[in-house]
């Protein structure tokens, strides 16, 4: 497929997903905290799977990275009040303050730009790191708030259930996406060979996420997962 057509399709699918969640949150069909996490969990796998639409030309990763880069610019403009977008604020903020988008959501999209350009389809490291951010950090909040469990001794705002959610959510999402890439021939070797590294990265990501670093989880868990990935692959 022509890479420019692939870019248009990726933009369209990402926009449809984001706007659908904005619409649902604005209508009150889903509370803002949950819609924020659904966006957090779902955007990443959708974007990464769209990489199959692009060929192996050197420019492909740059074109694909335009999607999260454009979203990054949009988030920044909304957060600074340049663009008024109540639906997006409702879907992606906890309190309705647009400036919240300048933290977690903005860091989230920046990580996608960086890891797309650095790793692309050349290595599973970038994909696993992104899935740890999406599935691990995203599911942790949902699980931690819905399952009663003891708080962590070293981080009283984090719980045992939330930390297990990071590990399991990140592991499952990473394994599923890597399986698809292996089955499609994008990565070589048996799928089972990828499971031990995924497990090690998920464990490290869960440990990092359990630390008390407010509002930078999207950066810390992603960079830590990428770093451990270099040790495992």
Residue pairs with C-beta under 8 A, 6 or more apart in sequence:
1 53
1 54
1 55
3 54
3 55
3 57
3 59
3 60
3 63
4 63
5 53
6 50
6 53
6 54
6 60
6 63
6 64
7 54
7 63
7 64
7 66
7 67
9 50
9 53
10 47
10 50
10 53
10 64
10 67
11 67
11 70
13 46
13 50
14 43
14 46
14 47
14 50
14 67
14 71
17 39
17 42
17 43
17 46
18 39
18 43
18 71
18 88
18 91
19 87
21 30
21 35
21 38
21 39
21 42
21 91
22 85
22 87
22 88
22 90
22 91
23 87
24 30
24 35
24 91
25 31
25 32
25 35
25 87
25 90
25 91
26 86
26 87
26 90
26 91
30 38
32 90
32 91
32 92
32 93
32 94
32 96
33 94
33 141
34 142
35 90
35 91
35 92
36 91
36 92
36 93
36 94
36 105
37 138
37 139
37 141
37 142
39 91
39 92
39 105
40 104
40 108
40 134
40 137
40 138
41 134
41 135
41 138
41 139
41 169
41 173
42 134
43 108
43 134
44 112
44 130
44 131
44 133
44 134
44 135
45 131
45 134
45 135
45 173
45 176
45 177
47 67
47 68
47 112
48 127
48 130
48 131
48 177
49 177
49 180
50 64
50 67
51 64
51 120
51 121
52 184
52 186
54 60
54 61
54 63
54 64
56 121
60 120
61 116
61 117
61 120
61 121
62 117
64 116
64 120
65 112
65 113
65 116
65 117
68 109
68 110
68 112
68 113
68 116
69 109
69 113
71 109
72 106
72 109
72 110
72 113
74 83
74 88
75 92
75 101
75 102
75 105
75 106
75 109
76 102
76 106
77 83
78 84
78 85
78 88
78 89
78 98
78 101
79 98
79 99
79 100
79 101
79 102
79 106
80 98
80 102
81 98
88 101
89 96
89 97
89 98
89 101
90 96
92 100
92 101
92 105
93 100
93 101
94 100
103 215
103 216
104 215
104 217
104 218
107 215
107 216
107 218
107 219
108 133
108 218
111 130
111 133
111 218
111 219
111 222
112 130
115 126
115 129
115 130
115 222
115 226
116 126
118 126
119 125
119 126
119 127
119 129
119 226
120 126
121 181
121 186
123 229
123 233
124 178
124 181
124 187
124 194
124 197
124 229
124 233
125 226
125 229
125 230
125 233
126 226
127 174
127 177
127 178
127 181
128 174
128 178
128 197
128 198
128 201
128 225
128 229
129 201
129 222
129 223
129 225
129 226
129 229
130 222
131 170
131 173
131 174
131 177
132 166
132 170
132 173
132 174
132 201
132 202
132 205
132 221
132 222
132 225
133 218
133 221
133 222
133 225
134 173
135 169
135 170
135 172
135 173
135 174
136 165
136 166
136 167
136 169
136 170
136 173
136 202
136 205
136 206
136 209
136 221
137 166
137 170
137 209
137 217
137 218
137 221
138 169
139 165
139 166
139 168
139 169
139 170
140 162
140 163
140 165
140 166
140 169
140 209
141 162
142 165
143 161
143 162
143 164
143 165
143 169
144 158
144 159
144 161
144 162
144 165
145 162
147 159
147 161
148 161
149 159
149 160
149 161
149 162
150 159
150 160
151 157
151 158
151 159
151 160
152 158
152 159
152 160
152 163
152 210
154 210
154 211
154 212
155 210
155 211
155 212
156 212
157 212
158 209
158 210
158 212
162 210
163 206
163 209
163 210
164 206
166 202
166 205
166 206
166 209
166 210
166 221
167 202
167 203
167 205
167 206
168 202
170 201
170 202
170 205
170 206
170 225
171 198
171 199
171 202
174 198
174 201
174 202
175 194
175 195
175 198
178 187
178 191
178 194
178 198
179 191
181 187
182 188
182 189
182 190
182 191
182 194
183 191
187 194
196 232
197 229
197 232
197 233
200 228
200 231
200 232
201 225
201 228
201 229
201 232
204 224
204 225
204 228
205 221
205 224
205 225
205 228
208 220
208 221
208 224
208 225
209 217
209 220
209 221
211 220
213 220
